[in-house]
Amino acid sequence: MTSLSENAQATEDDADPVVKRSATRTWLVLIAVVVVIALVAAALVAKHLISKIPSVVATQVRAGTVQASASGTGSIGAVTNVAITVNFPGLTDPLIVTKVNVVVGSVVTAGQSIATLDPIAIDDYLKELQTKVRDDQIAVSYSTTPLQRAEVQSVLDVDQAQLAKVSKYSPTVTAPAAGVISSLVADVGTVLPSGRPIGNIVSLGSLRATISVPATQVGLLSIGETGTLTFPQLPGLTETATVQAISPGSTNQGLNVPITIVLNKVDPRLHIGLLAYVSFTQPISAPTALPLIAVHDPDGTPFVFTIDGSNRVHEQPVVVQAHDLTTAALTSGVAVGATVVMTNAQHLSDGDKVKVSKVQTP
């Protein structure tokens, strides 16, 4: 009697060989499809990962020179203030102003009439001295001894010298220098004691300006540095000026530093209070330099992204000495020949991998 297992074995052995080969091919096809799908998926993943690596343009650090600049604004002022003084030595009587020919802001020339005084006090003093000189002359003629004569003659000499001075006194008060009347205390009827100033003249022979310069730029300046002045109210006019002083303090919460400049030449169109803009340009040689666009300074701590041999970036702090519109001069941080990211760095972080599409020649 035949068992069930023996029947099954007989059935399997009797199966068609063609069917067996067909089943085998089906499994092979399925395996091949799975492998292909896996390879395609891997390729897609790899492509996705590669597409996420940012492409950047790099540049190499070099030694170089930048045209550093400093600039600021201020207003024109005077170097010299000259007092207008009514000074008649020896005259003790007060003087009365009878006429005033100028006002504050008037432009005057040296010797120009400023005011007129009542001449009575001067005339009276002149007559007083003339009388005294005549008395001295009589005293000399009546001297009886050489010693007495010498003493009286000495007094006569002093009085004659004073008379000669007073004879030149004029009731017209004139400008001691050319310039602009900056103050005036005299008016018609004003009583002035001799020796009292009646006003001041700002001399236009020499002008200066106090300029506010950003604290970050003032280190580029030194005493004697020459800058260029322009004036918004006088288009086309350009003057030069020299740094006379740099304030040790600052203004505007430390953001600005006042400097004083003296104009090297005075154009007649300039006046006190005129707004002025000054700029200084100075070439600075630096140990290293690179395009300004490669330097990032989001919070006052400048840095660059250097690129290593495996195309990974590293955030490297640098010290910027100065910069112009295109180039930054560095004193430390990177060495000559180092490769740094120049463009497309806004989303980079330390350690990111990049694709360098181009290395720009320094």
ZATORFI-497877 format. One line per 4 residues: number of its first residue (from 1); for each residue x, y, z of C-alpha. Coordinates in nm, 4 decimals. Example, Ala and Ser with C-alpha at 12.3 -4.5 7.8 and 13.67 -1.06 7.14 Angstrom:
BEGIN
1 = 1.2300:-0.4500:0.7800  1.3670:-0.1060:0.7140
//
This chain:
BEGIN
1 = 0.0000:0.0000:0.0000  0.1435:0.3419:-0.1026  0.1688:0.6286:0.1549  0.0577:0.9832:0.0950
5 = 0.4157:1.1137:0.1091  0.5223:0.8760:-0.1544  0.2352:0.9943:-0.3769  0.3331:1.3577:-0.3289
9 = 0.6941:1.2831:-0.4125  0.5826:1.0980:-0.7237  0.3657:1.3939:-0.8261  0.6583:1.6408:-0.7814
13 = 0.8912:1.4219:-0.9737  0.6395:1.3923:-1.2518  0.6042:1.7863:-1.2813  0.6779:1.9470:-1.6169
17 = 1.0392:2.0755:-1.6381  0.9157:2.3794:-1.8358  0.7058:2.4919:-1.5428  1.0058:2.4677:-1.3161
21 = 1.2163:2.6890:-1.5407  0.9372:2.9460:-1.5699  0.9077:2.9823:-1.1947  1.2814:3.0261:-1.1616
25 = 1.2839:3.3045:-1.4213  0.9991:3.4801:-1.2431  1.1943:3.4905:-0.9201  1.5040:3.6175:-1.0982
29 = 1.3042:3.8943:-1.2644  1.1540:3.9968:-0.9322  1.4957:4.0078:-0.7719  1.6326:4.2145:-1.0613
33 = 1.3454:4.4614:-1.0369  1.4032:4.5027:-0.6642  1.7748:4.5644:-0.7240  1.7009:4.8225:-0.9949
37 = 1.4507:5.0008:-0.7736  1.7067:5.0068:-0.4914  1.9749:5.1467:-0.7220  1.7414:5.4146:-0.8574
41 = 1.6359:5.5110:-0.5067  1.9978:5.5325:-0.3961  2.0800:5.7498:-0.6971  1.7893:5.9799:-0.6230
45 = 1.8932:6.0130:-0.2595  2.2505:6.0835:-0.3622  2.1352:6.3408:-0.6159  1.9192:6.5082:-0.3525
49 = 2.2045:6.5204:-0.1060  2.4421:6.6567:-0.3670  2.1919:6.9220:-0.4730  2.1796:7.0490:-0.1128
53 = 2.5536:7.1294:-0.1082  2.5753:7.5032:-0.1835  2.7850:7.6252:-0.4700  3.0150:7.9161:-0.3833
57 = 3.2692:8.1432:-0.5491  3.5923:8.1582:-0.3519  3.8930:8.3878:-0.3502  4.2442:8.3698:-0.2158
61 = 4.3843:8.6007:0.0523  4.6644:8.8270:-0.0661  4.8849:9.1060:0.0615  4.7639:9.4412:-0.0604
65 = 4.6846:9.8086:-0.0210  4.3499:9.9761:0.0342  4.2526:10.3389:-0.0077  4.1122:10.3938:0.3403
69 = 3.8884:10.6954:0.3903  3.7511:10.9052:0.6711  3.4902:11.1778:0.6424  3.2673:11.4034:0.8477
73 = 3.0619:11.7207:0.8573  3.0834:12.0439:1.0509  3.0662:12.4195:1.0127  3.3114:12.6948:0.9318
77 = 3.4416:12.9001:1.2239  3.7095:13.1589:1.2881  4.0660:13.1046:1.3986  4.1101:13.4640:1.5195
81 = 3.8752:13.6995:1.7021  3.9927:14.0608:1.7162  3.8564:14.3057:1.9724  3.7371:14.6496:1.8567
85 = 3.8704:14.8669:2.1375  3.8257:15.2337:2.2186  4.1634:15.2980:2.3748  4.2877:15.6482:2.4503
89 = 4.5635:15.6172:2.7151  4.5507:15.8982:2.9689  4.1934:15.9958:2.8879  3.9745:15.9497:3.1945
93 = 3.6535:16.1186:3.0797  3.3888:15.8861:2.9310  3.3299:15.8800:2.5573  2.9855:15.9001:2.3993
97 = 2.8952:15.7147:2.0792  2.7274:15.9456:1.8276  2.7108:15.7146:1.5241  2.7354:15.3414:1.4482
101 = 2.8155:15.2360:1.0923  2.7932:14.8558:1.1117  2.5764:14.5785:1.2527  2.6536:14.2237:1.3616
105 = 2.7286:14.0237:1.0479  2.8725:14.3171:0.8520  3.1834:14.2359:0.6492  3.4497:14.5015:0.7057
109 = 3.7967:14.5795:0.5814  4.0900:14.6827:0.7978  4.0648:15.0548:0.8788  3.6951:15.0797:0.7904
113 = 3.4867:15.3112:1.0099  3.2942:15.1222:1.2783  3.1586:15.4067:1.4911  3.2006:15.7787:1.5655
117 = 3.2544:15.9284:1.9112  3.1753:16.2725:2.0468  3.5116:16.4543:2.0105  3.4577:16.6848:2.3100
121 = 3.6367:16.4570:2.5617  3.9323:16.4122:2.3267  3.9523:16.7853:2.2514  3.9377:16.8713:2.6200
125 = 4.2178:16.6258:2.6994  4.4244:16.7644:2.4114  4.3846:17.1219:2.5416  4.4760:17.0004:2.8892
129 = 4.8006:16.8520:2.7628  4.8840:17.1581:2.5539  4.8456:17.3762:2.8625  5.0635:17.1409:3.0664
133 = 5.3401:17.1435:2.8029  5.3432:17.5252:2.7996  5.3698:17.5272:3.1773  5.6578:17.2774:3.1619
137 = 5.8401:17.4936:2.9078  5.8039:17.7997:3.1333  5.9321:17.5968:3.4299  6.2381:17.4929:3.2314
141 = 6.3164:17.8529:3.1399  6.2957:17.9596:3.5036  6.5131:17.6757:3.6363  6.8024:17.8111:3.8440
145 = 7.0221:17.5059:3.8806  7.1303:17.2334:3.6410  6.9676:16.9688:3.8589  6.6380:17.1549:3.8722
149 = 6.6512:17.2158:3.5009  6.7126:16.8456:3.4297  6.4161:16.7397:3.6474  6.1771:16.9843:3.4827
153 = 6.3028:16.8956:3.1360  6.2288:16.5282:3.2079  5.8663:16.6124:3.2914  5.8413:16.8237:2.9757
157 = 5.9679:16.5358:2.7608  5.7001:16.3003:2.8979  5.4194:16.5514:2.8483  5.5323:16.6352:2.4947
161 = 5.5368:16.2667:2.4046  5.1836:16.2236:2.5393  5.0678:16.5332:2.3515  5.2056:16.3887:2.0296
165 = 5.0017:16.0706:2.0866  4.6812:16.2489:2.1767  4.7152:16.4736:1.8723  4.6665:16.1594:1.6647
169 = 4.3554:16.0494:1.8536  4.0511:16.0380:1.6297  3.6843:16.0226:1.7241  3.6412:15.7611:1.4501
173 = 3.6660:15.3995:1.5671  3.8071:15.1802:1.2898  3.8271:14.8055:1.2279  4.1624:14.6645:1.3430
177 = 4.1382:14.3812:1.0909  3.9319:14.2583:0.8003  3.6531:14.0183:0.8837  3.2951:13.9902:1.0017
181 = 3.1446:14.1808:1.2955  3.0583:13.8997:1.5393  2.9458:14.1158:1.8333  2.8719:14.4825:1.8979
185 = 2.7772:14.6471:2.2267  2.7866:15.0099:2.1121  2.4809:15.2075:2.0060  2.4122:15.5754:1.9622
189 = 2.4297:15.7367:2.3078  2.6333:15.4574:2.4654  2.8884:15.5901:2.7162  3.2200:15.4102:2.6870
193 = 3.5144:15.4345:2.9231  3.8508:15.4395:2.7447  3.9954:15.0912:2.6957  3.6641:14.9100:2.6777
197 = 3.5975:14.6849:2.3733  3.2838:14.7756:2.1824  3.2701:14.4579:1.9762  3.4620:14.1800:1.8042
201 = 3.5668:14.0976:1.4506  3.6037:13.7426:1.3281  3.9057:13.7523:1.1024  3.8482:13.5967:0.7596
205 = 4.2185:13.5745:0.6973  4.2149:13.2298:0.8547  3.9235:12.9913:0.8962  3.8791:12.6574:1.0643
209 = 3.6056:12.4008:1.1104  3.5120:12.1576:1.3819  3.4244:11.8284:1.2140  3.2525:11.5238:1.3612
213 = 3.4191:11.2042:1.2343  3.2974:10.8476:1.3050  3.5005:10.6903:1.5855  3.5706:10.3902:1.3625
217 = 3.7503:10.6166:1.1125  3.9356:10.8622:1.3347  4.2264:10.6184:1.3797  4.3170:10.6809:1.0158
221 = 4.3854:11.0494:1.0868  4.6851:11.2264:1.2333  4.7867:11.5859:1.3015  4.8940:11.7477:0.9755
225 = 4.6808:11.5202:0.7552  4.5339:11.7041:0.4551  4.1706:11.6594:0.3535  3.9349:11.7917:0.0897
229 = 3.6496:12.0267:0.1785  3.3264:12.0699:-0.0137  3.0247:12.2851:0.0672  2.6632:12.1868:-0.0105
233 = 2.5650:12.5540:-0.0385  2.8510:12.6306:-0.2789  2.8474:12.3556:-0.5448  3.1740:12.3244:-0.7317
237 = 3.3878:12.4906:-0.4650  3.6638:12.2689:-0.3265  3.9203:12.3646:-0.0647  4.1893:12.1802:0.1266
241 = 4.2332:12.1787:0.5029  4.4854:12.0411:0.7523  4.4076:11.8538:1.0732  4.5059:12.0779:1.3638
245 = 4.3669:11.8824:1.6588  4.1946:11.5508:1.7349  3.9782:11.5471:2.0448  4.0670:11.2856:2.3089
249 = 3.6955:11.2567:2.3890  3.3927:11.1541:2.1879  3.0338:11.2584:2.1278  2.7057:11.0899:2.0410
253 = 2.7565:10.8093:2.2926  3.1039:10.7327:2.1656  3.0095:10.7091:1.8001  3.1848:11.0296:1.6853
257 = 3.5070:11.2164:1.7589  3.5461:11.5938:1.6986  3.8508:11.7108:1.5036  3.9641:12.0644:1.4211
261 = 4.0855:12.1489:1.0724  4.2351:12.4736:0.9407  4.1646:12.5810:0.5844  4.4786:12.6204:0.3758
265 = 4.3193:12.8947:0.1659  4.0174:13.1169:0.2219  3.7772:13.1713:-0.0652  3.5881:13.5032:-0.0367
269 = 3.2572:13.3149:-0.0709  3.3117:13.1308:0.2569  3.1473:13.2618:0.5709  3.1134:13.1751:0.9366
273 = 2.8605:12.8994:1.0021  2.8752:12.7543:0.6491  2.8177:12.3768:0.6417  3.1260:12.1860:0.5282
277 = 3.1972:11.8237:0.4343  3.5546:11.6960:0.4626  3.7021:11.3708:0.3350  4.0443:11.2144:0.3822
281 = 4.1914:10.9352:0.1719  4.4986:10.7426:0.2776  4.6648:10.4351:0.1203  4.7197:10.1599:0.3795
285 = 4.9412:9.8587:0.3185  4.8186:9.5529:0.5057  4.9628:9.2065:0.5759  4.6558:9.0534:0.4151
289 = 4.3702:9.1806:0.2028  4.0623:9.0333:0.0381  3.7371:9.1484:-0.1222  3.5178:9.3334:0.1252
293 = 3.2214:9.1104:0.0305  3.4022:8.8131:0.1871  3.4033:8.9726:0.5342  3.0938:8.9234:0.7503
297 = 3.0243:9.1457:1.0503  2.6727:9.0860:1.1850  2.7435:9.1885:1.5446  3.0706:9.3792:1.5467
301 = 3.2916:9.0683:1.5374  3.4080:9.0314:1.1748  3.4871:8.6874:1.0329  3.5386:8.5005:0.7057
305 = 3.4593:8.1458:0.5928  3.7797:7.9614:0.5080  3.7643:7.6460:0.2919  3.9762:7.3417:0.3815
309 = 4.1031:7.0603:0.1564  3.7796:6.8640:0.1913  3.5693:7.1628:0.0841  3.4338:7.2259:0.4328
313 = 3.4026:7.5810:0.5588  3.5252:7.7154:0.8917  3.4222:8.0427:1.0544  3.7465:8.2353:1.1116
317 = 3.7517:8.5641:1.3108  3.9592:8.8438:1.1531  4.0762:9.1915:1.2505  3.9939:9.4581:0.9909
321 = 4.2422:9.7439:0.9887  4.0651:9.9505:0.7233  3.8635:9.9140:0.4070  3.7614:10.1030:0.0984
325 = 3.4592:10.0396:-0.1219  3.5858:9.7035:-0.2503  3.8718:9.5732:-0.0358  3.9284:9.4987:0.3332
329 = 4.2768:9.5207:0.4860  4.3327:9.2692:0.7675  4.5935:9.2661:1.0412  4.5250:8.9092:1.1565
333 = 4.2986:8.6076:1.1168  4.3996:8.4524:0.7856  4.7265:8.4017:0.6005  4.8210:8.4925:0.2460
337 = 4.7089:8.2155:0.0105  4.4169:8.0959:0.2236  4.0952:8.0235:0.0334  3.7822:8.1948:0.1609
341 = 3.4187:8.2040:0.0518  3.3329:8.5196:-0.1388  2.9694:8.4677:-0.2472  2.6617:8.2700:-0.1392
345 = 2.7725:8.2540:0.2238  2.4545:8.3890:0.3818  2.3258:8.0430:0.4841  2.6566:7.8773:0.5670
349 = 2.7506:7.7491:0.9108  3.0801:7.6321:1.0512  3.1600:7.2834:0.9173  2.9265:7.2917:0.6160
353 = 3.0431:7.1302:0.2947  3.0475:7.3461:-0.0166  3.1015:7.3097:-0.3876  3.3553:7.5618:-0.5163
357 = 3.2366:7.6664:-0.8609  3.5173:7.9156:-0.9141  3.8244:8.0529:-0.7374  3.8599:8.4195:-0.8243
361 = 4.2112:8.5438:-0.8845  4.3103:8.8002:-0.6183
//
